[in-house]
């Protein structure tokens, strides 16, 4: 009897769908994702016992193994234990959250800030908390999935404008009533393409259009602007962007996310964001690590300088090999191969030469833009970059 019940359960439609899914079958066959490393030291990782150079990490400033960051994380655990074991709304708020938020707000040039357990959560809340029925959200079509996920939890109407095209945004706005409340969402740096948002032109397009501007700056924070204060600072536009969301897991070498804005806006979000209200608070070690990394942005500017020196040298290597980098302007550098087959072969050739990267193929990228995503770090040594150059030449010759 028990056996027959089990067999009936195993044959249900959704279980069968999981078993027969073609995308999963191909992923498991070719094994490009969910690779598990044995250990890590700076920009070097070990995969199945083999040492490789990591060329797809978001550790832009190379602070993950900085002694001050590690010491701060250890101090956080010693002082507070491993977890706040609750949401900020109820029993999970701690003095270290408030301290980090005050530092982030001051660094970004905003009145207030809220930190969450993930950048994805923060970006979701930057839309979900504010968009209501009757509003329209105009988003760059290449926005991160976290923004679209937040929008999906609202009753607002969505419109997509062409990637990084203020002209198309202006056209869409021309169809809307000036009285309609509008949220315009874009990224400061588009991590898949390496593009910097055309913020001055976006500000011109949205002027006097009743727009609330939301920017996901996960890949611009710590990379652009004075001392790494982000894309808004880079364009001297901090006061004109209502909400800046981002991640603590890139330049700040921790985990978690943040949303920064005026005090009224942040307190409203704390009242209305499901992600904020129902998520457990950021753990002490991660908060302490992010705070230490934030301090280092001001105290040790050599990391940011080294990042851009490495970026310039790396891009020259790719340019000399005539590889398509999609016009990247930042340390996030795609190598566009055009088809998933070419992207897979290029990725595998780099693996063979001891360089670890990540593939992104349609529908994650537009058709014809299948690519290998790479990202340079301040922690890459001259020897690393020379080895990367050799691997790129090897892979390029075999295209």
Secondary structure, DSSP 8 states (H G I E B T S, - for coil): -HHHHHHHHHTSHHHHHHHH-HHHHHHHHH--SS---SEEETTEEEETTEEEEE-S---TT--TT-HHHHHHHHHHHHHH-S---SBIIIII--HHHHHHHHHHHHHHT-SEEEEES-HHHHHHHHHHTT--TT-EEEEETT--HHHHHHHHTS--EEEEE-TT-HHHHHHHHHTS-TTS-EEEEEESEETTTTEE--HHHHHHHHTTS-EEEEEE-TTTTTTSSGGG--HHHHTT-GGG-SEEEEESSSTT-S--EEEEE-HHHHHHHHHH-HHHHHSB---HHHHHHHHHHHHHHHH-THHHHHHHHHHHHHHHHHHHTT-B-TT--SSEEEEE-SSHHHHHHHHHHHHHTTEE-EEE-TTSS-TT--EEEEE--TT--HHHHHHHHHHHHHHHHT-
